[in-house]
Amino acid sequence: MPAQRVIIIGGGLAGFTAARELRTRGFAGELTIIDPQGLPYDRPPLSKQYLLGTYDQEKILLAPESWYQDNAVEVLVAEVTDLDPESGTVTTDSGEQRTADAIVLATGGAARRLPVPGGDLDSVLTLRTREDADILRSRIEAGTRVAIIGAGLIGAEVASSLKSLGAEVTLIDPLDPPLEPAVGPEIARHLHDMHAKHGVRAVTGVSAQIEAEGSVHRIRLQDGQSIEADVVLVGIGIIPETGLAERAGLLVDNGILVDHAQRTSHRRVFAIGDCSRTRNEDGTYQRRAEHWEHAMNTGMTVASVIQEVEAPQHGAPWFWSDRYGVHVEGVGSMSAEGKTVLRQVEGKPSVALRVSEEGLLLGCAVIDDSYSVRAARRIIDRRIPMTVEQLEDPEVPLKKLARQRG
């Protein structure tokens, strides 16, 4: 029998999408989202528009408060401290208990702290929540020296935002350039070089220690370099929130283990978004995904499974990022075995394509070219064979190539 009561623990994009899709697909039972932060909000603007002040708290909400009333979705502001899968009972930090036929864990992840002496200082910031963004913004004024440890997508976005606010920004990362696995070496190099062109200092090195004396922080690198800053932000990824699942006896391995229907090791409990990790039928594990679209896709999948209708088919994984007014997108895998084909604009790489020896497109990364990445995704999903000559010719739009039959 389909579930009549559903509790979603976590109100990020994954949890919200699951609730929205359940109602869209006709679920008429009791539906509750439990999250200590209240109404679900979108996280990507935290490093961009919200940090800059162009978006306020209402602007980043995934839906207005009226949507929850109109769709009979209760949002309980609380933290779930205990879960009993057998009875379907969850217990909140106030001692309140709720029961459900299906429980969806959308607990997300916590910002990873830097594992060095001083990495746990209260004055060393991370950016994961709206409150984190408020704290960071409150410490920035013209001339503030900011050191950002981690020059991946989030670090680069924050560097761009804080530079526009007048801060003096230093980016620290062990890789030069970062992001090669995501976008390939050519576009990674082009993106990383943008920092210097916009007045952001990029330092290659491994942080060994952080010291604080008053309002001044000193970051010591393994090669002996020392960097002083008024504000230190660490952006080196997240750790999945699996504590609740572990206490409930669910299988966990760098994420809550799920099958392709998002089911955990207990039939009543599902997991979606950043906290989940897929275990294949042969027992192998997939890499845990942390991007925006994965959260949305897994939310859609779990809603279909709970409603016992056919689950949607999702295309090749896609992500995006913004820095210095430039929009970056990627789809598929740019690190899969094969060769890279470049399309250039005015001598600079604008589209990178990863193609297999058999002529199948495996991945695509673009700068300011959303049309090409959408076409590339169709080519990847449909397994349309290509020649290197077709892919590298900028006079042949990828959209035209995507119309071919696979």
N, C-alpha and C positions, 0 to 999 in steps of 0.2 A: 504494500500500500504506500502511495506517495506520502511524504511527510506532511503533517498538519501544523506543526510548530517548528520554527527554525530560529536558532540563535546564531548570530554572526559576531564573533569576538574580534574586534578590530575595525576601525572606521576609516581606513585609508582607501585608496582607489580600488583595491581588490574587494574589500568588504562592501563598499558602496555599490560596485558593479554587480556583485552577487545579489544584493537586495533589489536593485533596480531591475535586473534581468528576471528575477523571480516574479516580481509584479508584472512585468511586461509579458511574461510567458503564462500568465494566468494564475499564479499561486495566490490563493485566497485565504490562507491560514494566518496564524500569528507570526509576526516577523519582527525581530528585535536586533538592533545593533548595540553592542556594549563597548564603550570606549571612554577612557578617562578624559579625552580631549573634546568630547562632545561631537558636534556636527562634523561629518567628514569633510576634509579639505584636500586640495591638490598640492602636492609637494614641489613639482618642478619650479613654480614661481618663487619659491623661498630663496633661491640663489640668484634670482633675476628681478622680476617686477616687484615682488613683495619687499625684497631687500632694498630696492631703490625707492620704494614708497609710491610707485605708480599704481600698485594694487593694494587695497586694504583687506581686512579680514573677511569682509563679505564677498569681495571679488574673487577670492581663492576658494570659496565654498564649492563643492562639487554639485550641490543643489541647494536652493534656498530652503529655509525652515518650513515654508508652506508645502514643499514637495512631500516631506515626511508625513505631514498631517493629511494631505490629499491622498496619499498612498498607504495610509495606515501602517507606517513603519515607525516603531518606537525606537528612540535613541536614548539609551540609558547611560548617563554619565557616571561611570564606575570602572573599577579595574577588577577583572576576574582573577581570583587567587587560587581557585580549585576547580577541577573538572573531573566528574565521574562518568566515563563513557558508558558504563553498563546501564545506569539509570537515566542518563542524559541530563544530569544535574550540574549546573554551574553555580559557583558561590562567589559573590563579589566581596570587595574589601570592607563593605559595611555589614557583611553577614547575610545579605539577602540571597535567597536561592531561587533559581529559575530552572525549569525543565523543558526539554525539547526533543523532538523526534530526530532532528538532524542538527548537528553543531558544526559550524564552519570556523576554522581557525584562520584569521587574517591578521596575525599578530605582528607581521612585518619584521623589522630588525632595529637594532640599536647601533648608533654610530660607533665604529671601531676606534678605540683609544690607541695612542701610540705606545708600543710596548718597550719604552725606554725609561730610565730614571727621569722623573719630572713629567712624564706623559700623563700622569693622573692628577696633575695640579688642577684645582678648581678654576684657575684663571685661563687654562688652556681650553679653548672652545671647540665645539663641533657644530655641525649644521644638519639637523635631521627633522626638527619640529618647528612649528610656528614660533614657539617660545625661544628656541635657539636663534632664529632669525632676528627676533626682537632684541635679544641680548647683544648679538653682534652689531646690529645697526646702532644701538645706543652708545657703542664705544667708538664709533667712527666719526671723525670730523676731518676737515682739510688738514693734510700733513700727518695724520696718524700713520705710524709705521706698522704695517701688517705683514706677518709672515704666514704663508699658507703652506702647510706640509701635505703634499699630494697634488700633483698637477694633472689629474685625470679630468673627467668631464665636470664634476662638481667644483674642483679646485680652480679650473680655468674659468668657469662661469662666475664664481665669486670674485676672482681676480679682476675680471672685466667689470663687474658691477662696482666693486670698491674703488677701482681706479677712476671710474666716472664720478664717484663721490668725493674725489680729491685725496684719497689715501695714497701713501707710498707703499707699493706692494712688492713683496718678494715671494716667488714661488719656488718651492724646494721639492725635488723629486729624484729618486735614484736612477730613473731612465731618461735618456735623451735620444729621441723624443719619446714622451709617453704616448699611449693610445695606438701603438703599432698593431697589436692584435685586432683592434676594433676597426681601424680604417686603413691599415696598410702603411708602410714606411713613408711613402711619398707624401700622402696627405697629412700624415702625422707630423712630418717635418715642417710642412707648410703651416700647419696650425700652431705648432709650438713656436715657430719663428715670429708669429704675430705678437707675442707678448712683448718682446723687445721693441717692436715697432710702435707699440702703444704705451711705452714707458714703464712696463712691468719687468722687473729683474727676474730672470729664470736661473736658478742655481741647480746644478746636478750634484747630488750627494745624498748620503744616508744619515739621517738624524741619529745621534748617539745619546744626547742628553738635553734636557730643557731646564734652565735655571730661572728663577724669578727673584728680583730684588726690587721691592716696591712695585711700581707700575711697569718696570722694564724687564723684558724677558731676553734671555740669551740662549740661542739654539746652537749647540755644538755638533758639528758633523764629524763623521769618522775620519775624514781626511785632514782634520785640524781646523777647518774653517769655522768661524764664529759669526753668527748673525743676530743682531739686536732688533727687537721689535716691541712695540707697545701692546700689540694684540697678536696672539698666536691662534690660528685655526687649523685643525687637523681634518683632512678630507681623504681618508684612505679606505673607504668602503664601510660596510656594515657587518654586524654579526646577527644572524637570524635569531629572533626571539622564540626559543624552543622550550623555555623553562616550564611553562604550563603543560605542554605536551609530554615532556619528560616525567613530570610528577604524575601525569595521568597514565603512564605506562605505555605511551605510543612510541613507535620506533623512530629514532632520530639519528641522523648522521650529517652534520653541517646543514641542517634543515630538517623539517618534519617530512619523513618519507611518505610519498604518495604514489599511486598508480596514475595512469593516463586519464582517469576519471576524477582525479584529485582526492581519492579515498585514502585515508590513513590506514594504519594497521588495525583499526577498529571500524566496523561497518557503519557506525552511527556518526563518525567524526570525519570531516574533510579538512584539508588545508590548502590555502591558495596564496598567491603573491610571493613576496620576498622570503617568507618563512618556510616555504615548501620546496621540496626537492624530489624530482621524479625518479622512481626506480623502475627500470624496464622489466619486461617479462622474463628476460634471461638473467635477471639479478644484478645487472650493471646499473650504475647510477649516472644520471645526467648531471651536467654542471648546473648549479643553482643559478637561476636568473634573477636579476635585480632591477630590470628596466620597467618603465611605465606600461608598455604594451603587454608585457607578460602578466602584470597584475590584472589588467583589464581582461585579457583572454582567459585566465584561470577563473576569474569571477564569472564570466559567461559560461564556461564549461560546467562549473559546479552547480549553477542554477539549472542548467539543462538536465544534469544527472539527478538532482533532487526532484525535479518535476517528471523524471522518467520519460524525457523526450530526447530526440537525437541531438547529440552535442555538436556545436559548430566546428567547422574545420578552419584552422588558423594557418596563415601563410608563414613564410620565412620570417624569423625574428627581425624586428625593426627598432631603431632608436634614433633620437635626435638630441642636439645640443646647440646652444647659442653662445657666442663670444664676440665682443667688439663689433656687433652689428652683422656678424656672419652666421649663417644657419648651416649646421652640419647634420647630415643624416647617414645612416648605414643600415643595410639589410643583408641577411644571410651571414656568411662567414668570410672575412678577409684573411683569415689565417689557415684556411683549409688547404690541403695539398693541391698545388697547381701553379699557375703563373699569373702575374698582374698585368693588366692592360690599362694604359692611361689615356684619358682624353684631356687635352689642355686648352685653356683659354688665355691668350696673350702670354704664352710660355709658362703658365702656372697650372698645376694639376687641379682640375675641377671635378673630374669623375675618375674613380679607380674601380676596376672590374677584376674580380678574381675568377679565373676560368680553369676548368679541369683539362686534362690531356684529351678527354673525349669531346671537348667542345661544349660542356655544360657550364652555365654560369653558376658560380657558387656564392658570390658575395659582391656587394657594391657599396662604395662610400662616395658621398658627393658633398660639394660645397655650393650652397645657394642654387640647387637644382633639384627641387622636389619632383618635377616631372620625370627626370631620369631614374630616380630611386623607385618611384612607383612602377615604372615600366620594367625596371630590373627585377622587382619583386614578382611581377607576372611571369617574366622569363624563367626565373628560378622555380617558381611554383609549378609551372607547366612543363618544365624540363625541355625547353625549346633549345635545340642545338645551335651553336653559333660558331663562326670562324673568327680568328683573331683579327683578320682584316675588317670584318664587319664591326667588331666591337671597338676598334681603335679609330675608326673613321668618324670624326666629329660631324661630318656632313650627313651621316645616316642616323637619324634620331632613334634612340632606344625604343621610343614609343612605336615606331614603324616595325622594328625587329620583334617587338612583343606581340604583333598581330600574326606572326607566323605560327604554323601549327607545330606542336611538339611531336 
